[in-house]
C-alpha cells in the first residue's frame, strides 16, 4: 500500500439529484461534508481533498483548514469529477492509488478506507470497494445498492454486478454496497476516458462502467455499514445517529 502513495478525493456537488444541498446539511453543528472530510483525515492514508463545483462547499472545507479543488459542474458521476481534480492536483503522477470517498458517508466505520485500499495489494484488482450484510428492508429499497459477487475468501468477494433491484434472486443473504472506491491510478484514468455505459445510465451506478470495461472490482466485507444520505428521511436518521455517537 505504501508504494501506491494514496490520495483521498471526496466528490461533492451542491445540486444533488435526490437531495439538493445535502453536502452542506447540518449534522451536529457542522456541514456533512466536513464530517466526511474529518473521517478521511483520521484514516491518515494520504492527502485529503474535496472536489466540488460549488464555491460554498469549497469555503466550508477551507474554513476548517481543508483543501478543496473546484471542478466543472457537468460530470456523469463522482469518479469523473475526481479524475478532473486529480489531473490538476497531481499532474506528475505521484499518487498511484486514488480513494473515492463519497460525500454522504460521515459515519463510515474506522478502518473502512484501509480495508478498501488493502485490496489493491492483489495486482489483479483494479478497484477495491466495500460491502456489508443487507438488512431485510434493504431488499426493496432502490437507494440500497446490492452487490452480487463470488466469494473469494472469508471477508472478500469479487463483484459480478451491482443493482438497485432485489438481488440475487431467491432465499439467502444479500450484500449492500458501501460507496467507497480505491482505484489504481491507471484504472481511474481508463475509467474517466470511457463514456458512461448503458447499464450505468439505467441503474445510475457508476461502477457498472468499470465492470463492463472488464475491470476487476473486489469488495472487503464489513460487519455493518454506515447510513448514507439519499432522502430527507435518511438525513433525519443520520442526525439521530450522530447525536448517539457524540452525545452532548
C-alpha positions as CSV (number, residue, x, y, z in Angstrom):
1,X,0.0,0.0,0.0
2,X,2.8,2.4,0.8
3,X,4.2,2.1,-2.7
4,X,0.9,3.3,-4.1
5,X,1.1,6.7,-2.2
6,X,-2.7,7.1,-1.9
7,X,-4.7,10.3,-2.1
8,X,-8.3,10.6,-0.9
9,X,-10.6,12.7,-3.0
10,X,-14.2,13.4,-1.9
11,X,-16.5,14.4,-4.7
12,X,-19.3,16.7,-3.7
13,X,-21.8,18.8,-5.5
14,X,-24.4,21.2,-4.1
15,X,-27.2,20.2,-6.5
16,X,-27.5,16.6,-5.7
17,X,-30.3,14.9,-7.7
18,X,-32.2,13.2,-4.9
19,X,-31.4,15.6,-2.0
20,X,-30.2,19.0,-3.2
21,X,-27.8,20.8,-0.8
22,X,-27.1,17.7,1.2
23,X,-23.3,18.3,1.3
24,X,-23.9,21.3,3.4
25,X,-26.7,19.8,5.5
26,X,-26.1,20.4,9.2
27,X,-25.1,17.4,11.2
28,X,-24.5,18.1,14.9
29,X,-23.5,21.7,14.2
30,X,-21.3,21.2,11.1
31,X,-21.9,20.6,7.4
32,X,-22.0,16.9,6.4
33,X,-19.1,17.4,4.0
34,X,-16.9,18.5,6.9
35,X,-17.7,15.3,8.9
36,X,-16.8,13.2,5.8
37,X,-13.5,15.1,5.4
38,X,-12.7,14.6,9.0
39,X,-13.2,10.8,8.7
40,X,-10.9,10.7,5.7
41,X,-8.2,12.7,7.6
42,X,-8.5,10.5,10.6
43,X,-7.5,7.5,8.4
44,X,-4.2,9.2,7.7
45,X,-3.7,7.4,4.4
46,X,-2.5,10.5,2.4
47,X,-3.7,13.9,1.4
48,X,-7.4,14.6,1.5
49,X,-9.1,16.9,-1.0
50,X,-12.8,17.7,-1.6
51,X,-13.5,18.0,-5.4
52,X,-16.5,20.2,-6.0
53,X,-18.3,22.5,-8.4
54,X,-19.6,24.6,-5.5
55,X,-17.7,27.6,-4.0
56,X,-19.9,27.2,-1.0
57,X,-18.7,23.7,-0.4
58,X,-15.1,24.7,-1.0
59,X,-15.4,27.5,1.6
60,X,-16.9,25.1,4.1
61,X,-13.9,22.8,3.8
62,X,-11.3,25.6,3.7
63,X,-12.9,27.2,6.8
64,X,-11.7,24.1,8.8
65,X,-8.3,24.0,7.2
66,X,-9.0,21.6,4.5
67,X,-8.2,21.6,0.8
68,X,-10.8,21.9,-2.0
69,X,-10.4,21.7,-5.7
70,X,-13.0,23.4,-7.9
71,X,-14.2,21.4,-10.9
72,X,-16.6,22.0,-13.7
73,X,-20.3,21.2,-13.0
74,X,-21.1,18.7,-15.7
75,X,-19.9,15.2,-14.6
76,X,-21.7,12.0,-15.1
77,X,-20.5,10.7,-11.7
78,X,-18.3,11.3,-8.8
79,X,-15.3,9.4,-10.2
80,X,-15.4,11.5,-13.3
81,X,-15.2,14.6,-11.1
82,X,-12.3,13.0,-9.2
83,X,-10.5,12.4,-12.5
84,X,-10.6,16.1,-13.3
85,X,-9.4,17.1,-9.9
86,X,-6.6,14.6,-9.9
87,X,-5.2,15.9,-13.2
88,X,-4.8,19.4,-11.6
89,X,-3.7,18.2,-8.2
90,X,-1.1,15.6,-9.3
91,X,0.0,16.1,-12.9
92,X,3.2,14.3,-12.3
93,X,1.5,11.1,-11.1
94,X,3.0,10.8,-7.6
95,X,-0.2,9.1,-6.3
96,X,-0.6,5.6,-7.6
97,X,-3.9,5.0,-5.7
98,X,-6.9,7.2,-5.6
99,X,-9.7,6.7,-3.0
100,X,-13.1,8.0,-3.9
101,X,-15.0,8.6,-0.6
102,X,-18.5,9.7,-1.4
103,X,-19.6,12.8,0.4
104,X,-22.6,11.2,2.1
105,X,-20.7,8.8,4.3
106,X,-20.0,10.8,7.5
107,X,-20.3,7.8,9.8
108,X,-18.0,5.4,7.9
109,X,-16.6,2.8,10.3
110,X,-13.0,3.0,11.5
111,X,-10.7,1.0,9.2
112,X,-13.1,1.1,6.2
113,X,-10.9,3.1,3.9
114,X,-7.9,1.0,4.8
115,X,-9.9,-2.2,4.0
116,X,-10.8,-1.0,0.5
117,X,-7.2,0.1,-0.2
118,X,-5.7,-3.2,1.0
119,X,-7.5,-5.0,-1.8
120,X,-5.1,-3.3,-4.2
121,X,-2.3,-5.4,-2.7
122,X,-3.6,-8.0,-5.1
123,X,-2.2,-7.0,-8.5
124,X,-5.2,-8.5,-10.3
125,X,-7.6,-6.0,-8.6
126,X,-8.3,-2.7,-10.4
127,X,-10.7,-1.2,-7.8
128,X,-11.3,-2.1,-4.2
129,X,-14.7,-1.3,-2.6
130,X,-16.8,-2.2,0.5
131,X,-20.0,-4.1,1.3
132,X,-21.8,-5.3,4.4
133,X,-24.8,-7.6,5.1
134,X,-28.0,-6.1,3.8
135,X,-31.0,-5.7,6.1
136,X,-34.4,-7.2,5.2
137,X,-35.7,-3.7,4.5
138,X,-32.9,-3.0,2.0
139,X,-34.2,-5.6,-0.5
140,X,-36.9,-3.4,-2.0
141,X,-35.1,-0.1,-1.4
142,X,-33.6,1.3,-4.6
143,X,-31.3,3.6,-2.6
144,X,-29.7,0.5,-1.0
145,X,-27.4,-0.8,-3.8
146,X,-27.0,-4.5,-3.8
147,X,-23.6,-6.2,-4.7
148,X,-23.8,-9.6,-6.4
149,X,-20.5,-11.4,-6.1
150,X,-18.4,-14.5,-5.9
151,X,-16.8,-15.3,-2.6
152,X,-13.0,-15.5,-2.8
153,X,-12.1,-15.8,0.9
154,X,-13.6,-15.0,4.2
155,X,-14.5,-11.3,4.2
156,X,-13.8,-10.8,0.5
157,X,-15.9,-11.1,-2.7
158,X,-15.3,-10.4,-6.4
159,X,-18.1,-8.2,-7.7
160,X,-20.0,-9.5,-10.6
161,X,-22.8,-6.9,-10.7
162,X,-24.4,-4.1,-8.8
163,X,-28.1,-3.2,-8.9
164,X,-30.8,-1.3,-7.1
165,X,-33.2,-4.2,-7.6
166,X,-33.5,-7.1,-5.1
167,X,-30.7,-9.4,-6.0
168,X,-29.6,-12.1,-6.1
169,X,-33.0,-13.9,-6.6
170,X,-34.1,-16.5,-4.1
171,X,-33.6,-17.1,-0.4
172,X,-30.4,-16.2,1.3
173,X,-28.3,-13.3,2.4
174,X,-27.7,-10.2,0.3
175,X,-24.8,-7.7,0.3
176,X,-25.3,-4.0,0.5
177,X,-22.7,-1.9,-1.3
178,X,-20.9,0.9,0.5
179,X,-19.9,4.0,-1.5
180,X,-16.1,3.8,-1.4
181,X,-13.7,3.1,-4.3
182,X,-10.0,2.6,-4.1
183,X,-8.8,2.9,-7.7
184,X,-5.4,2.1,-9.1
185,X,-4.5,5.3,-10.8
186,X,-4.3,3.6,-14.2
187,X,-7.8,2.2,-13.6
188,X,-9.2,5.6,-12.8
189,X,-7.6,7.2,-15.8
190,X,-9.1,4.4,-18.0
191,X,-12.5,4.8,-16.3
192,X,-12.8,8.5,-16.9
193,X,-11.7,8.1,-20.6
194,X,-14.8,5.9,-21.2
195,X,-18.3,7.2,-21.9
196,X,-21.0,6.2,-19.4
197,X,-22.3,2.8,-20.3
198,X,-25.9,1.8,-20.9
199,X,-26.2,-0.3,-17.6
200,X,-24.6,2.6,-15.7
201,X,-27.1,5.0,-17.0
202,X,-30.0,2.7,-16.5
203,X,-29.1,1.7,-12.9
204,X,-27.4,5.1,-12.1
205,X,-24.4,3.2,-10.8
206,X,-21.0,4.3,-12.0
207,X,-19.2,1.1,-11.0
208,X,-21.1,-0.7,-13.8
209,X,-19.0,1.3,-16.3
210,X,-15.9,-0.3,-14.9
211,X,-17.3,-3.9,-14.9
212,X,-18.5,-3.5,-18.5
213,X,-15.0,-2.5,-19.5
214,X,-13.5,-5.6,-17.9
215,X,-12.1,-4.0,-14.8
216,X,-12.0,-6.2,-11.7
217,X,-13.7,-4.9,-8.5
218,X,-13.2,-6.7,-5.3
219,X,-15.1,-5.9,-2.1
220,X,-14.0,-6.2,1.5
221,X,-16.9,-7.2,3.8
222,X,-17.6,-5.1,6.9
223,X,-19.7,-6.4,9.8
224,X,-22.0,-3.4,9.3
225,X,-22.2,-0.4,7.1
226,X,-23.0,3.2,7.9
227,X,-26.0,5.3,7.0
228,X,-25.7,7.2,3.7
229,X,-27.9,10.1,2.8
230,X,-30.3,10.0,-0.2
231,X,-33.5,11.3,1.2
232,X,-34.8,13.7,3.9
233,X,-35.6,10.6,5.9
234,X,-32.0,9.4,5.7
235,X,-30.9,12.9,6.8
236,X,-33.1,12.7,9.9
237,X,-31.8,9.3,10.8
238,X,-28.2,10.4,10.3
239,X,-28.6,13.3,12.6
240,X,-30.0,11.0,15.2
241,X,-27.1,8.5,14.8
242,X,-24.6,11.4,15.0
243,X,-26.2,12.5,18.3
244,X,-25.9,9.0,19.7
245,X,-22.2,8.8,18.8
246,X,-21.4,12.2,20.2
247,X,-23.9,13.0,22.9
248,X,-23.8,16.4,24.5
